[in-house]
Amino acid sequence: MKKIVAIFCVVGAGAAVAVWQGWIPLRPSPSEAETAPSATATREAVESKLMLSGEVTPAFQVDVKAEVGGKVKTIHVVPGQKVAKGDLLVTIDDTDLLNEKASVETEIEGARLSVDKNRGNYERARALFEQKLISKEVFSNLEADFLISENSLEKSERRLQSVVDRLSKTRILSPGDGTILDVAINEGQVVVAAASVNSGTTLMLFADVSRLLIDTHVNQMDAASLSVGREMTLRYGNSEDAVTATIEFIAPVATVKNNIKGFQVQAAIQNNNGRLKPGMSVSMDVPVGRADGVVTVPVSAIFKEKDGKVVYVRKGGHIEKRQVSVGLTDLSKAEIKSGLDEGEEILLVVPSEALLHAKS
């Protein structure tokens, strides 16, 4: 009896060592193989989309600034107001310029009197000089006085024109048909004129909101899938309305934004109807490819390994690891170009080593 027990012990120990060393695979229980979540490869269409985000911006937008400095006398518009080209937006106090204009006009009157006087002296001197009744020196001095007075009159007239031009610029007019998006000043505030040495005070933000763009920054990998003329679908807030846009511009040079190198992309909104407004954030779906009637599996059934992408196929009572070639993908499924047939069952999780090496 002791010999029989000893034999059983030796056999049991040997079997345990064999399993531990992998000489004899450990067969999993049927319930493990049967309960692993799985899906079936089906044949259907796959449409791959690039998902982006961007901001609505007017196609034409400008900061309205004054060309002359001074105190803001009257603001004639409010944010959101629609204006036509040439409408009065802001009036700058012109008191100082009107005083300067009056002063220059007085100078011009005096300069004209001086010209008339010196012209008479010059003409009389010329007649006398031709009769050799005065010296050349006297004649030359009178001629110079006449020319200097003419020059002074011309300078005063140019100065008057400059003052008149600046007076006209105290009335800030709308640069086109559009909408006032924001008013950045108050009445009584002193503003600085825009010049080459400084940017000046921004009075208000004007835009033509009849034509809106989507402005976005696309990373350099995804930008290769885009082209001018491609259509995209916009999503914003909880709205289910379909709004489309067409890509009009892709920057020729990459830029870095938020530490990501990519390209600026602009798309024109086609059917807005007032639903989208400047400054709104939107999401975009850009179709980049479609395949009809192809073998597909859930994206969760594809696993990446160093040698490529694999799926785990359930064949009878065992699991087979198989390399596959993946094509287009969407949010839920992926196209399988090779390595899997329609109707085959694949696991949605990585099987255990015991399940993977088990034999039926």
C-alpha positions in Angstrom: 0.0 0.0 0.0 2.8 2.4 0.8 4.4 1.6 -2.6 1.2 2.5 -4.4 0.9 5.8 -2.5 4.6 6.6 -3.3 4.0 5.9 -7.0 1.1 8.3 -7.1 3.1 10.9 -5.4 6.0 10.6 -7.9 3.6 10.7 -10.9 1.8 13.7 -9.5 5.0 15.6 -8.8 6.3 14.8 -12.3 3.1 16.1 -13.9 3.2 19.3 -11.9 6.8 19.9 -13.0 5.9 19.2 -16.7 3.1 21.7 -16.6 5.3 24.3 -14.8 8.0 23.9 -17.4 5.5 24.1 -20.3 6.1 20.6 -21.5 2.4 19.9 -21.0 0.1 22.9 -21.7 -2.5 23.6 -19.1 -5.9 23.2 -20.7 -8.3 25.9 -19.6 -11.7 25.2 -18.4 -14.4 25.4 -21.1 -16.0 28.3 -19.4 -13.0 30.5 -19.8 -12.9 30.1 -23.6 -16.6 30.5 -23.9 -17.1 33.6 -21.8 -14.3 35.7 -23.4 -16.1 38.7 -25.1 -16.0 38.4 -28.9 -17.4 39.8 -32.1 -17.9 38.6 -35.6 -16.2 40.0 -38.7 -18.8 41.5 -40.9 -18.9 43.0 -44.4 -20.1 46.6 -44.5 -19.0 50.2 -45.4 -16.3 52.2 -43.5 -16.0 56.0 -43.7 -12.9 57.4 -42.1 -13.2 61.0 -40.8 -10.7 63.5 -39.4 -12.1 65.1 -36.3 -11.0 68.7 -35.8 -11.9 71.8 -33.7 -11.8 75.4 -34.7 -13.3 78.9 -34.2 -15.8 80.9 -36.2 -14.2 84.1 -37.6 -15.4 86.7 -40.1 -13.9 86.6 -43.6 -13.3 90.4 -43.3 -12.6 91.9 -39.9 -10.8 95.1 -39.0 -9.8 97.2 -36.0 -11.2 100.7 -36.5 -8.7 103.3 -35.5 -8.4 107.1 -35.7 -6.0 108.8 -38.0 -6.0 111.9 -35.8 -5.7 112.0 -32.0 -8.0 113.8 -29.7 -10.9 113.5 -27.3 -13.9 111.3 -28.3 -16.8 113.7 -28.8 -19.6 111.3 -29.8 -20.0 107.5 -30.4 -22.7 106.9 -32.9 -23.0 103.1 -32.8 -23.4 100.3 -30.3 -22.1 96.7 -30.4 -24.2 94.5 -32.7 -25.4 97.4 -34.8 -25.4 96.9 -38.6 -23.8 99.7 -40.6 -23.4 100.5 -44.3 -20.2 101.7 -45.9 -19.6 105.4 -45.1 -21.9 105.5 -42.0 -20.6 107.8 -39.2 -19.1 105.7 -36.3 -17.3 108.1 -34.1 -16.7 111.9 -33.9 -13.4 113.3 -32.5 -13.5 116.7 -30.9 -12.3 119.2 -33.6 -12.1 122.4 -31.6 -8.3 122.7 -31.8 -8.2 121.9 -35.5 -10.9 124.5 -36.2 -8.8 127.1 -34.3 -5.8 126.1 -36.3 -7.8 126.4 -39.5 -8.9 129.9 -38.7 -5.3 130.9 -37.9 -4.0 129.5 -41.2 -6.7 131.3 -43.1 -5.6 134.6 -41.5 -2.0 133.7 -42.5 -3.1 133.2 -46.1 -4.9 136.5 -46.3 -1.7 138.3 -45.1 0.4 136.2 -47.5 -1.8 137.2 -50.4 -1.6 140.9 -49.5 2.2 140.5 -49.4 2.2 138.8 -52.8 0.1 141.6 -54.3 2.4 144.3 -52.9 5.6 142.6 -54.0 4.2 141.8 -57.4 3.5 145.6 -58.0 7.0 146.5 -56.8 8.6 143.8 -59.0 6.7 144.8 -62.2 7.5 148.5 -61.7 11.2 147.6 -61.1 11.3 145.5 -64.2 10.1 148.4 -66.3 12.6 150.7 -64.8 15.4 148.2 -65.1 14.6 147.7 -68.8 15.0 151.5 -69.2 18.2 151.3 -67.2 16.9 153.6 -64.6 17.7 151.3 -61.6 20.6 149.0 -60.9 20.5 145.3 -61.4 21.0 144.8 -57.6 17.9 146.8 -56.8 15.9 144.9 -59.4 17.1 141.5 -58.1 16.2 142.3 -54.5 12.7 143.3 -55.5 12.3 140.2 -57.6 13.5 138.0 -54.7 10.9 139.6 -52.4 8.2 138.8 -54.8 9.2 135.1 -55.2 9.6 134.7 -51.4 6.1 136.1 -50.8 4.7 133.7 -53.4 6.5 130.8 -51.7 5.0 131.8 -48.3 1.5 131.9 -49.7 1.9 128.4 -51.2 3.2 127.1 -47.9 0.2 128.5 -46.0 -2.2 127.1 -48.6 -0.7 123.6 -48.2 -0.9 123.9 -44.4 -4.6 124.8 -44.7 -5.2 121.7 -46.9 -3.5 119.6 -44.3 -5.7 121.0 -41.5 -8.8 120.4 -43.7 -7.7 116.8 -44.3 -7.2 116.3 -40.5 -10.6 117.8 -39.8 -12.3 115.3 -42.2 -10.6 112.5 -40.3 -12.3 113.5 -37.0 -15.3 111.8 -38.5 -14.6 108.1 -38.4 -16.6 106.3 -41.1 -17.5 102.6 -41.6 -15.1 100.9 -44.0 -17.8 98.8 -45.5 -21.2 97.1 -45.0 -21.1 95.0 -41.8 -21.6 94.8 -38.1 -20.0 96.5 -35.1 -18.7 93.6 -33.0 -17.3 95.6 -30.1 -16.8 99.3 -29.0 -13.6 99.7 -27.0 -13.8 103.4 -26.1 -16.0 105.8 -24.1 -17.1 109.3 -24.9 -14.6 111.8 -23.4 -11.7 109.4 -23.7 -8.5 110.7 -25.4 -7.4 108.5 -28.2 -4.0 108.2 -30.0 -3.8 108.4 -33.7 -2.5 105.4 -35.6 0.9 106.1 -37.1 4.0 104.4 -38.3 5.6 104.7 -34.9 2.7 103.3 -32.9 -0.4 101.2 -33.5 -2.8 103.8 -32.1 -6.0 103.3 -30.0 -8.5 100.8 -31.2 -11.9 102.4 -31.3 -14.0 99.4 -32.2 -14.1 96.1 -34.0 -15.9 95.9 -37.3 -16.6 92.8 -39.4 -18.7 91.6 -42.3 -20.5 88.7 -40.8 -22.4 87.8 -43.9 -19.4 85.5 -44.8 -17.9 83.5 -42.0 -14.9 81.2 -41.9 -13.8 78.3 -39.7 -10.2 78.9 -38.6 -8.3 75.9 -37.2 -4.8 74.5 -36.8 -4.2 71.0 -38.0 -1.2 68.9 -37.0 1.2 68.1 -39.8 0.2 64.4 -39.9 -3.5 65.0 -40.4 -2.9 68.0 -42.7 -1.6 65.7 -45.4 -5.2 64.2 -45.7 -6.7 67.6 -46.4 -7.1 69.5 -49.7 -8.7 72.7 -50.9 -12.3 72.2 -51.9 -13.0 69.3 -49.5 -16.3 69.6 -47.6 -16.7 69.2 -43.9 -19.6 68.9 -41.4 -19.7 71.2 -38.4 -21.1 70.4 -35.0 -21.7 73.0 -32.2 -23.4 72.9 -28.8 -26.4 70.6 -28.7 -27.6 71.6 -32.2 -28.4 68.8 -34.6 -28.7 71.1 -37.6 -26.3 70.2 -40.4 -24.0 73.0 -41.3 -21.3 72.4 -43.9 -18.1 74.3 -44.8 -15.6 74.0 -47.7 -11.9 74.3 -47.2 -10.6 77.4 -49.0 -7.1 77.8 -47.6 -4.3 75.6 -46.3 -1.2 77.5 -45.2 1.9 76.7 -47.3 4.2 76.8 -44.3 3.9 75.0 -41.0 3.6 77.0 -37.7 3.8 76.0 -34.1 0.7 76.5 -31.9 0.3 75.2 -28.4 3.6 73.3 -28.9 2.1 71.4 -31.9 3.6 71.9 -35.4 0.9 72.1 -38.0 -0.9 74.2 -40.7 -3.5 76.9 -40.5 -6.7 75.8 -42.4 -9.6 78.0 -43.2 -13.0 76.8 -44.5 -16.0 78.9 -45.7 -19.3 78.2 -44.0 -21.9 77.4 -46.7 -25.4 77.4 -45.0 -25.2 79.3 -41.8 -28.5 81.2 -41.6 -27.3 83.1 -38.6 -26.8 80.1 -36.3 -23.0 80.4 -36.1 -21.5 83.7 -34.8 -17.9 85.0 -34.6 -16.0 83.6 -31.7 -18.0 80.4 -31.4 -16.1 77.1 -31.1 -17.1 74.2 -33.3 -16.1 70.6 -34.0 -15.6 69.4 -37.5 -15.8 66.0 -39.2 -13.8 65.9 -42.4 -14.3 62.7 -44.6 -10.9 61.4 -45.7 -11.9 58.1 -47.2 -14.6 55.5 -47.7 -14.6 51.8 -48.4 -17.9 49.9 -49.3 -18.5 46.2 -48.8 -15.3 45.4 -46.9 -14.5 43.1 -44.0 -14.8 45.0 -40.7 -14.2 44.4 -37.1 -14.6 46.5 -33.9 -11.5 48.7 -33.4 -11.3 47.2 -29.9 -10.6 43.8 -31.5 -7.3 45.0 -33.0 -4.2 44.9 -30.8 -0.8 46.5 -31.7 2.4 44.5 -31.2 5.9 45.2 -32.2 5.6 43.1 -35.3 2.3 44.8 -36.4 -1.4 44.6 -35.7 -3.0 41.3 -34.7 -6.5 39.9 -33.9 -7.3 36.8 -31.9 -9.6 34.4 -33.8 -11.7 31.8 -32.0 -11.4 28.5 -34.0 -13.4 25.8 -32.4 -12.0 25.2 -29.0 -8.8 27.2 -29.3 -7.6 30.7 -30.0 -5.4 31.7 -32.9 -3.3 34.9 -33.0 -3.3 36.3 -36.6 -1.6 39.3 -38.1 -3.9 41.6 -40.1 -3.6 44.5 -42.5 -5.8 47.4 -41.4 -7.3 50.0 -43.8 -9.7 52.8 -43.0 -11.1 53.2 -39.5 -13.9 55.2 -37.9 -14.8 55.6 -34.3 -16.1 52.1 -33.9 -14.9 49.8 -36.6 -11.9 49.2 -38.9 -11.4 47.8 -42.4 -9.4 44.5 -42.5 -7.6 44.3 -45.9 -6.1 40.9 -45.3 -5.7 38.3 -42.6 -9.3 37.7 -41.7 -12.5 36.5 -43.5 -16.1 37.5 -43.1 -17.9 35.5 -40.4 -14.8 34.7 -38.3 -15.1 35.3 -34.6 -12.5 37.4 -32.9 -11.9 38.2 -29.3 -12.3 41.7 -27.8 -9.6 41.1 -25.2 -6.2 39.7 -25.2 -6.5 36.0 -24.2 -4.4 34.5 -21.4 -1.4 32.5 -22.4 -3.1 29.3 -21.3 -6.1 30.0 -23.5 -3.9 31.0 -26.4 -1.8 27.8 -26.3 -4.7 25.5 -25.5 -5.5 22.8 -28.2 -9.0 21.6 -29.0 
